[in-house]
């Protein structure tokens, strides 16, 4: 009886339970992996995108000439642009080609009179999103058009950075909402841009949307299914950064993103793990995360996530509140934070602490 009551509470706390359909997580390497594996243009076997480690990928590229690297980017932009362990500048170049190709395909659909008006409008919207990511100066470290679309963007000079931060977003984030102008500090590009602006030139910030996020406050948001699919992808992404010689990053996890980070924690090669507006990390306390990283937590008084039960019942709920002193995380002040999506807003005490953490200055 108590279990049923708790389940009812959790379902009530996640209003829209029946309204939001379950998402199918994107998994495996992007399209084109088979053609990549069969390519012999480099004079040697190419690393398998599905099974080679980022360290193996990095070592492979060290043996290639610049012309060989460029040829692979031109022949397999979707694969190379998402290949953790490959040089950042090469991934940027590959993703320009992949985005241009994707935009051309969507524009063709948008102009196809045989399609319905709705189909043409959707294609035009996607083409416009891709056009925005192709704007001069943008550094796209990953791009995958499958599903609702995934992307990672770098703010700052990654190759010259002494400090790196990665932002992992929560629900309702995909290629379409990645850099929205409405509520910008609740979107990963706005969060990363703000953090980069609060840190020095030797810090690079990456907005990472590399997993399929929940839509709405339905069953996906109340369970760990999508987080379990996303955790290995986050682990591999951070391994790729370290494999290329970058310092261990500080990872900032917002809302449902903290569930992803909690499940990934044992394998993450990171300096700091920072959660904000967290529904729980699927761990009883910071020690249960089995990480050597420093664990931090922030929650503002006006954040609605504080009203969500921090419990787990079978598959429902995400467990203990990381912002509770008993969890054992270091506290990040959030007195000047507005609601659930204001943690990275300029002028907040949370942002100032995030910047200190990213730069390795926070005690």
VOPAGU-2260 file (C-alpha; in pm, 1 decimal, decimal comma):
REM VOPAGU-2260
SITE   aa  ch    i         X         Y         Z
SITE  UNK   A    0       0,0       0,0       0,0
SITE  UNK   A    1     283,5     237,3      88,0
SITE  UNK   A    2     451,0     149,3    -240,3
SITE  UNK   A    3     137,7     235,1    -436,7
SITE  UNK   A    4     104,6     567,2    -256,5
SITE  UNK   A    5     465,2     653,3    -333,3
SITE  UNK   A    6     421,7     560,6    -699,4
SITE  UNK   A    7     113,3     781,1    -713,8
SITE  UNK   A    8     308,1    1071,0    -562,8
SITE  UNK   A    9     584,9    1034,2    -818,7
SITE  UNK   A   10     340,3    1019,0   -1106,7
SITE  UNK   A   11     159,5    1327,0    -979,4
SITE  UNK   A   12     490,1    1511,0    -946,9
SITE  UNK   A   13     562,5    1434,2   -1310,2
SITE  UNK   A   14     244,9    1585,4   -1455,2
SITE  UNK   A   15     184,5    1494,0   -1816,6
SITE  UNK   A   16     275,9    1129,6   -1747,8
SITE  UNK   A   17      48,0    1000,1   -2020,6
SITE  UNK   A   18      87,8    1298,9   -2248,1
SITE  UNK   A   19     453,7    1257,5   -2342,0
SITE  UNK   A   20     553,3     960,4   -2557,1
SITE  UNK   A   21     861,9     762,4   -2474,8
SITE  UNK   A   22    1172,3     849,6   -2673,5
SITE  UNK   A   23    1389,5     602,1   -2862,1
SITE  UNK   A   24    1752,3     672,3   -2768,0
SITE  UNK   A   25    2004,6     722,6   -3044,5
SITE  UNK   A   26    2278,1     462,8   -3014,4
SITE  UNK   A   27    2585,1     342,3   -3200,6
SITE  UNK   A   28    2799,3     531,5   -3450,5
SITE  UNK   A   29    2633,2     766,7   -3701,7
SITE  UNK   A   30    2536,1     663,5   -4056,0
SITE  UNK   A   31    2832,8     592,3   -4279,3
SITE  UNK   A   32    3024,4     372,3   -4035,9
SITE  UNK   A   33    3023,4      76,1   -4276,7
SITE  UNK   A   34    3174,0     284,1   -4558,2
SITE  UNK   A   35    3431,9     420,4   -4313,3
SITE  UNK   A   36    3538,1      72,1   -4203,1
SITE  UNK   A   37    3585,0     -41,9   -4563,6
SITE  UNK   A   38    3790,0     264,2   -4667,3
SITE  UNK   A   39    4156,0     182,6   -4746,9
SITE  UNK   A   40    4258,2     527,6   -4872,1
SITE  UNK   A   41    4482,8     587,2   -4569,0
SITE  UNK   A   42    4680,0     272,1   -4643,9
SITE  UNK   A   43    4574,5     106,2   -4320,4
SITE  UNK   A   44    4261,7     -13,6   -4141,5
SITE  UNK   A   45    4056,6     269,8   -3997,5
SITE  UNK   A   46    3955,9     255,3   -3629,2
SITE  UNK   A   47    3611,9     107,7   -3574,8
SITE  UNK   A   48    3381,7     389,0   -3451,6
SITE  UNK   A   49    3187,3     136,2   -3244,3
SITE  UNK   A   50    3469,9     -49,3   -3071,4
SITE  UNK   A   51    3798,2     147,1   -3088,6
SITE  UNK   A   52    3880,5     345,3   -2776,0
SITE  UNK   A   53    3934,5     722,6   -2801,1
SITE  UNK   A   54    4301,6     662,9   -2717,6
SITE  UNK   A   55    4332,2     421,5   -3010,6
SITE  UNK   A   56    4160,5     675,6   -3235,6
SITE  UNK   A   57    4399,0     949,8   -3125,3
SITE  UNK   A   58    4705,2     733,6   -3189,0
SITE  UNK   A   59    4573,7     645,3   -3533,5
SITE  UNK   A   60    4545,7    1009,3   -3637,0
SITE  UNK   A   61    4895,2    1084,2   -3511,8
SITE  UNK   A   62    5024,4     850,2   -3783,1
SITE  UNK   A   63    4841,2    1024,8   -4066,6
SITE  UNK   A   64    4961,0    1314,5   -4277,1
SITE  UNK   A   65    4749,3    1632,5   -4290,7
SITE  UNK   A   66    4640,5    1541,2   -4644,5
SITE  UNK   A   67    4528,8    1195,4   -4531,2
SITE  UNK   A   68    4333,3    1346,2   -4243,5
SITE  UNK   A   69    4166,3    1598,2   -4474,5
SITE  UNK   A   70    4069,2    1325,0   -4720,9
SITE  UNK   A   71    3899,8    1122,0   -4448,1
SITE  UNK   A   72    3706,4    1428,7   -4333,9
SITE  UNK   A   73    3586,8    1488,6   -4688,7
SITE  UNK   A   74    3491,5    1124,8   -4751,1
SITE  UNK   A   75    3327,3    1052,6   -4414,4
SITE  UNK   A   76    3223,3    1378,2   -4248,2
SITE  UNK   A   77    2944,7    1231,9   -4030,0
SITE  UNK   A   78    3170,5     961,2   -3890,4
SITE  UNK   A   79    3481,9    1170,0   -3836,5
SITE  UNK   A   80    3284,6    1463,2   -3700,3
SITE  UNK   A   81    3158,9    1242,1   -3416,2
SITE  UNK   A   82    3474,4    1036,4   -3361,5
SITE  UNK   A   83    3590,4    1081,2   -3002,3
SITE  UNK   A   84    3968,8    1096,6   -2989,9
SITE  UNK   A   85    4007,0    1263,4   -3330,3
SITE  UNK   A   86    4168,8    1611,7   -3339,5
SITE  UNK   A   87    3922,5    1891,3   -3264,9
SITE  UNK   A   88    4014,1    2099,7   -3570,1
SITE  UNK   A   89    3945,7    1801,0   -3794,8
SITE  UNK   A   90    3609,0    1737,2   -3631,6
SITE  UNK   A   91    3515,5    2102,6   -3681,1
SITE  UNK   A   92    3597,5    2076,8   -4051,8
SITE  UNK   A   93    3412,1    1746,1   -4090,7
SITE  UNK   A   94    3100,9    1882,6   -3922,9
SITE  UNK   A   95    3091,7    2183,9   -4153,8
SITE  UNK   A   96    3069,9    1937,5   -4443,0
SITE  UNK   A   97    2815,0    1717,2   -4264,8
SITE  UNK   A   98    2593,9    2013,8   -4177,4
SITE  UNK   A   99    2611,9    2154,3   -4530,4
SITE  UNK   A  100    2512,5    1816,2   -4672,9
SITE  UNK   A  101    2226,5    1777,1   -4424,7
SITE  UNK   A  102    2104,4    2128,8   -4496,6
SITE  UNK   A  103    2104,4    2066,9   -4873,0
SITE  UNK   A  104    1899,8    1748,4   -4827,2
SITE  UNK   A  105    1643,9    1922,3   -4607,9
SITE  UNK   A  106    1619,3    2217,8   -4846,0
SITE  UNK   A  107    1547,8    1976,8   -5131,2
SITE  UNK   A  108    1263,9    1827,4   -4925,8
SITE  UNK   A  109    1134,2    2174,1   -4841,3
SITE  UNK   A  110    1109,8    2252,2   -5214,0
SITE  UNK   A  111     950,2    1918,7   -5308,2
SITE  UNK   A  112     589,3    1978,8   -5412,0
SITE  UNK   A  113     512,8    1607,0   -5378,1
SITE  UNK   A  114     543,3    1630,7   -4999,2
SITE  UNK   A  115     271,4    1759,0   -4769,6
SITE  UNK   A  116     280,9    2114,7   -4639,9
SITE  UNK   A  117     367,1    1983,3   -4293,9
SITE  UNK   A  118     656,0    1775,8   -4427,1
SITE  UNK   A  119     791,8    2068,8   -4626,0
SITE  UNK   A  120     765,0    2298,8   -4325,1
SITE  UNK   A  121     949,7    2051,2   -4103,6
SITE  UNK   A  122    1225,7    2018,0   -4362,2
SITE  UNK   A  123    1255,0    2396,2   -4393,7
SITE  UNK   A  124    1284,0    2427,3   -4016,9
SITE  UNK   A  125    1561,4    2169,9   -4003,7
SITE  UNK   A  126    1743,2    2337,1   -4294,1
SITE  UNK   A  127    1731,2    2667,3   -4106,8
SITE  UNK   A  128    1868,8    2506,3   -3790,4
SITE  UNK   A  129    2159,0    2363,7   -3986,3
SITE  UNK   A  130    2220,5    2700,4   -4148,8
SITE  UNK   A  131    2250,1    2857,0   -3804,9
SITE  UNK   A  132    2509,6    2601,1   -3695,8
SITE  UNK   A  133    2708,8    2679,4   -4010,2
SITE  UNK   A  134    2747,2    3047,0   -3915,3
SITE  UNK   A  135    3108,9    3169,3   -3929,3
SITE  UNK   A  136    3301,4    3121,2   -3606,5
SITE  UNK   A  137    3094,6    2834,8   -3468,8
SITE  UNK   A  138    3296,1    2530,9   -3359,5
SITE  UNK   A  139    3079,7    2220,6   -3388,8
SITE  UNK   A  140    3254,2    1927,1   -3223,5
SITE  UNK   A  141    2973,8    1677,0   -3290,4
SITE  UNK   A  142    2666,7    1663,7   -3513,0
SITE  UNK   A  143    2425,4    1374,8   -3558,5
SITE  UNK   A  144    2097,1    1433,4   -3744,0
SITE  UNK   A  145    1935,6    1109,7   -3625,4
SITE  UNK   A  146    1626,5    1125,4   -3409,7
SITE  UNK   A  147    1567,5    1475,6   -3273,8
SITE  UNK   A  148    1928,6    1564,7   -3353,6
SITE  UNK   A  149    2239,7    1584,6   -3135,8
SITE  UNK   A  150    2519,0    1840,4   -3129,7
SITE  UNK   A  151    2819,3    1961,6   -2930,9
SITE  UNK   A  152    2967,9    2309,5   -2963,2
SITE  UNK   A  153    3289,3    2455,7   -2824,8
SITE  UNK   A  154    3310,3    2807,7   -2683,7
SITE  UNK   A  155    3673,5    2917,1   -2658,3
SITE  UNK   A  156    4000,4    2781,6   -2792,6
SITE  UNK   A  157    3995,7    2412,0   -2708,1
SITE  UNK   A  158    4346,9    2337,5   -2834,4
SITE  UNK   A  159    4502,5    2616,1   -2626,3
SITE  UNK   A  160    4290,0    2566,0   -2314,1
SITE  UNK   A  161    4432,8    2489,3   -1971,7
SITE  UNK   A  162    4084,2    2423,1   -1835,1
SITE  UNK   A  163    3782,8    2254,6   -1994,6
SITE  UNK   A  164    3418,7    2244,5   -1887,1
SITE  UNK   A  165    3138,4    2031,1   -2030,8
SITE  UNK   A  166    2769,5    2111,5   -1986,6
SITE  UNK   A  167    2518,1    1824,8   -1988,3
SITE  UNK   A  168    2156,0    1944,5   -2024,1
SITE  UNK   A  169    1829,2    1793,7   -1909,8
SITE  UNK   A  170    1484,4    1736,7   -2060,7
SITE  UNK   A  171    1346,1    1888,1   -2380,6
SITE  UNK   A  172    1687,0    1960,7   -2531,4
SITE  UNK   A  173    1779,0    1858,3   -2885,2
SITE  UNK   A  174    1906,6    2016,0   -3204,2
SITE  UNK   A  175    1603,5    2242,8   -3221,5
SITE  UNK   A  176    1632,0    2382,9   -2868,4
SITE  UNK   A  177    2011,7    2368,9   -2835,5
SITE  UNK   A  178    2064,5    2743,5   -2881,5
SITE  UNK   A  179    1715,3    2885,6   -2846,8
SITE  UNK   A  180    1678,8    3258,6   -2782,2
SITE  UNK   A  181    1383,6    3211,1   -2545,0
SITE  UNK   A  182    1503,8    3118,5   -2198,5
SITE  UNK   A  183    1867,4    3105,9   -2319,2
SITE  UNK   A  184    2021,7    3009,6   -1984,0
SITE  UNK   A  185    1803,8    2700,1   -1977,4
SITE  UNK   A  186    1957,4    2582,9   -2306,8
SITE  UNK   A  187    2307,6    2433,6   -2336,3
SITE  UNK   A  188    2449,8    2687,1   -2581,6
SITE  UNK   A  189    2336,0    2975,1   -2361,2
SITE  UNK   A  190    2473,5    2806,1   -2050,0
SITE  UNK   A  191    2809,7    2741,2   -2216,2
SITE  UNK   A  192    2832,4    3088,2   -2365,1
SITE  UNK   A  193    2764,7    3243,7   -2025,0
SITE  UNK   A  194    3018,5    3024,1   -1844,5
SITE  UNK   A  195    3280,4    3094,1   -2110,6
SITE  UNK   A  196    3218,9    3465,6   -2063,6
SITE  UNK   A  197    3271,1    3434,3   -1687,9
SITE  UNK   A  198    3603,3    3251,6   -1723,3
SITE  UNK   A  199    3939,5    3347,5   -1870,8
SITE  UNK   A  200    4073,3    3291,6   -2219,9
SITE  UNK   A  201    4246,7    2971,7   -2109,7
SITE  UNK   A  202    3913,5    2798,3   -2041,0
SITE  UNK   A  203    3704,9    2628,2   -2311,1
SITE  UNK   A  204    3342,6    2533,2   -2249,2
SITE  UNK   A  205    3157,6    2263,3   -2441,4
SITE  UNK   A  206    2780,0    2242,8   -2468,9
SITE  UNK   A  207    2714,9    1870,5   -2514,0
SITE  UNK   A  208    2384,5    1729,5   -2636,5
SITE  UNK   A  209    2506,9    1378,4   -2706,2
SITE  UNK   A  210    2217,4    1177,0   -2568,6
SITE  UNK   A  211    1842,2    1153,8   -2625,5
SITE  UNK   A  212    1673,6    1366,8   -2358,8
SITE  UNK   A  213    1322,1    1317,8   -2217,5
SITE  UNK   A  214    1037,7    1522,0   -2362,4
SITE  UNK   A  215     809,7    1680,7   -2106,7
SITE  UNK   A  216     750,8    1553,5   -1754,9
SITE  UNK   A  217     645,5    1203,9   -1848,4
SITE  UNK   A  218     773,6     851,1   -1783,8
SITE  UNK   A  219    1111,2     917,2   -1947,0
SITE  UNK   A  220    1182,1    1199,3   -1702,4
SITE  UNK   A  221    1081,5     986,3   -1402,4
SITE  UNK   A  222    1294,7     683,0   -1492,2
SITE  UNK   A  223    1659,3     625,2   -1573,5
SITE  UNK   A  224    1612,5     454,9   -1911,7
SITE  UNK   A  225    1739,5     742,0   -2127,2
SITE  UNK   A  226    2010,9     825,3   -1874,0
SITE  UNK   A  227    2137,0     467,3   -1891,2
SITE  UNK   A  228    2162,8     500,0   -2268,5
SITE  UNK   A  229    2331,6     840,1   -2243,7
SITE  UNK   A  230    2585,8     764,4   -1970,6
SITE  UNK   A  231    2823,9     557,1   -2188,0
SITE  UNK   A  232    2813,0     826,3   -2454,2
SITE  UNK   A  233    2913,3    1092,0   -2201,8
SITE  UNK   A  234    3190,3     868,6   -2069,2
SITE  UNK   A  235    3329,1     813,9   -2417,2
SITE  UNK   A  236    3306,4    1184,5   -2498,5
SITE  UNK   A  237    3511,3    1286,3   -2194,1
SITE  UNK   A  238    3758,4    1005,4   -2265,4
SITE  UNK   A  239    3801,6    1154,6   -2611,9
SITE  UNK   A  240    3889,6    1495,0   -2469,6
SITE  UNK   A  241    4152,0    1352,8   -2235,6
SITE  UNK   A  242    4290,8    1125,2   -2509,2
SITE  UNK   A  243    4377,9    1428,7   -2722,2
SITE  UNK   A  244    4586,4    1575,8   -2440,2
SITE  UNK   A  245    4329,5    1806,4   -2284,2
SITE  UNK   A  246    4300,1    1835,9   -1904,7
SITE  UNK   A  247    4028,2    1645,3   -1725,2
SITE  UNK   A  248    3714,4    1856,5   -1760,3
SITE  UNK   A  249    3474,0    1984,6   -1500,4
SITE  UNK   A  250    3127,9    1855,8   -1590,9
SITE  UNK   A  251    2814,2    2058,6   -1513,3
SITE  UNK   A  252    2491,0    1858,7   -1515,5
SITE  UNK   A  253    2153,4    2032,7   -1522,7
SITE  UNK   A  254    1825,4    1869,9   -1417,0
SITE  UNK   A  255    1783,9    1526,7   -1584,3
SITE  UNK   A  256    2142,4    1563,9   -1705,6
SITE  UNK   A  257    2248,4    1496,9   -1346,3
SITE  UNK   A  258    2088,0    1152,6   -1371,7
SITE  UNK   A  259    2309,3    1085,7   -1674,5
SITE  UNK   A  260    2613,0    1212,4   -1485,0
SITE  UNK   A  261    2532,1    1006,1   -1178,7
SITE  UNK   A  262    2517,8     684,2   -1379,2
SITE  UNK   A  263    2831,4     777,0   -1573,8
SITE  UNK   A  264    3026,4     894,1   -1266,1
SITE  UNK   A  265    3233,2     578,4   -1201,0
SITE  UNK   A  266    3382,5     591,8   -1550,2
SITE  UNK   A  267    3412,6     967,8   -1601,7
SITE  UNK   A  268    3765,5    1105,2   -1624,4
SITE  UNK   A  269    3677,1    1446,5   -1482,8
SITE  UNK   A  270    3805,9    1683,0   -1217,0
SITE  UNK   A  271    3469,8    1803,1   -1085,1
SITE  UNK   A  272    3110,3    1685,9   -1110,4
SITE  UNK   A  273    2862,4    1969,1   -1057,1
SITE  UNK   A  274    2485,4    1912,8   -1047,9
SITE  UNK   A  275    2225,3    2188,2   -1049,6
SITE  UNK   A  276    1850,0    2159,4   -1018,4
SITE  UNK   A  277    1894,1    1784,0    -978,6
SITE  UNK   A  278    1607,6    1535,0    -934,3
SITE  UNK   A  279    1868,2    1287,9    -802,2
SITE  UNK   A  280    2171,7    1100,6    -930,3
SITE  UNK   A  281    2051,8     743,5    -865,0
SITE  UNK   A  282    2295,4     727,5    -575,0
SITE  UNK   A  283    2240,7     731,4    -199,7
SITE  UNK   A  284    2524,5     977,2    -138,6
SITE  UNK   A  285    2837,2    1118,8    -300,5
SITE  UNK   A  286    3044,2     818,1    -193,6
SITE  UNK   A  287    2808,8     586,1    -381,0
SITE  UNK   A  288    2897,9     762,1    -707,1
SITE  UNK   A  289    3239,1     589,2    -696,1
SITE  UNK   A  290    3421,4     885,3    -845,9
SITE  UNK   A  291    3746,2    1058,9    -759,0
SITE  UNK   A  292    3602,0    1387,4    -884,8
SITE  UNK   A  293    3489,0    1656,0    -642,9
SITE  UNK   A  294    3109,2    1654,2    -627,6
SITE  UNK   A  295    2915,6    1981,8    -604,8
SITE  UNK   A  296    2543,1    2059,4    -590,7
SITE  UNK   A  297    2327,1    2369,5    -631,6
SITE  UNK   A  298    1954,4    2429,3    -597,0
SITE  UNK   A  299    1779,3    2761,5    -573,0
SITE  UNK   A  300    1494,0    2817,5    -328,0
SITE  UNK   A  301    1257,5    2887,1    -618,3
SITE  UNK   A  302    1349,3    2577,7    -820,1
SITE  UNK   A  303    1043,6    2357,1    -869,0
SITE  UNK   A  304    1264,8    2047,8    -871,5
SITE  UNK   A  305    1275,3    2077,0    -492,5
SITE  UNK   A  306     909,3    1969,3    -484,2
SITE  UNK   A  307     979,1    1644,4    -669,2
SITE  UNK   A  308    1009,8    1348,2    -427,4
SITE  UNK   A  309    1376,6    1250,3    -400,9
SITE  UNK   A  310    1307,7     880,7    -369,7
SITE  UNK   A  311    1326,3     565,0    -579,8
SITE  UNK   A  312    1060,3     298,3    -611,8
SITE  UNK   A  313    1149,7      23,9    -859,3
SITE  UNK   A  314    1213,3     215,4   -1185,4
SITE  UNK   A  315    1053,9     540,0   -1066,8
SITE  UNK   A  316    1243,2     834,3    -920,4
SITE  UNK   A  317    1612,3     918,7    -900,9
SITE  UNK   A  318    1694,4     888,0    -532,3
SITE  UNK   A  319    1855,9    1114,9    -277,1
SITE  UNK   A  320    1873,4    1493,8    -316,8
SITE  UNK   A  321    2234,1    1595,1    -402,6
SITE  UNK   A  322    2167,8    1940,0    -255,1
SITE  UNK   A  323    2084,0    1790,6      84,9
SITE  UNK   A  324    2380,3    1823,5     325,3
SITE  UNK   A  325    2349,9    1454,2     405,5
SITE  UNK   A  326    2438,1    1363,1      47,0
SITE  UNK   A  327    2792,9    1486,1     101,3
SITE  UNK   A  328    2834,3    1714,5    -199,1
SITE  UNK   A  329    3002,1    2051,9    -171,1
SITE  UNK   A  330    2747,3    2332,0    -171,9
SITE  UNK   A  331    2723,4    2588,7    -451,7
SITE  UNK   A  332    2544,5    2910,0    -345,3
SITE  UNK   A  333    2228,6    2983,9    -541,8
SITE  UNK   A  334    2060,2    3265,0    -349,5
SITE  UNK   A  335    2050,7    3489,7    -656,3
SITE  UNK   A  336    1929,4    3219,8    -895,9
SITE  UNK   A  337    1580,2    3251,7   -1040,6
SITE  UNK   A  338    1386,8    2925,9   -1076,7
SITE  UNK   A  339    1500,7    2606,0   -1246,1
SITE  UNK   A  340    1683,3    2751,4   -1545,9
SITE  UNK   A  341    1863,1    3057,3   -1409,0
SITE  UNK   A  342    2180,0    2901,9   -1269,6
SITE  UNK   A  343    2402,3    3027,7   -1551,7
SITE  UNK   A  344    2246,5    3373,8   -1576,0
SITE  UNK   A  345    2508,5    3651,9   -1558,5
SITE  UNK   A  346    2548,5    3805,6   -1214,0
SITE  UNK   A  347    2433,4    3504,5   -1013,7
SITE  UNK   A  348    2634,9    3365,4    -726,1
SITE  UNK   A  349    2603,8    3019,8    -882,6
SITE  UNK   A  350    2770,4    3130,3   -1207,6
SITE  UNK   A  351    3058,4    3291,3   -1017,4
SITE  UNK   A  352    3118,0    2963,4    -833,3
SITE  UNK   A  353    3083,3    2760,4   -1152,5
SITE  UNK   A  354    3352,8    2977,1   -1312,3
SITE  UNK   A  355    3584,0    2921,8   -1015,2
SITE  UNK   A  356    3526,2    2545,8   -1036,8
SITE  UNK   A  357    3591,0    2540,0   -1411,6
SITE  UNK   A  358    3917,1    2729,3   -1365,6
SITE  UNK   A  359    4030,7    2510,7   -1077,9
SITE  UNK   A  360    4013,8    2796,8    -826,9
SITE  UNK   A  361    3729,8    2672,5    -604,7
SITE  UNK   A  362    3821,6    2508,6    -275,3
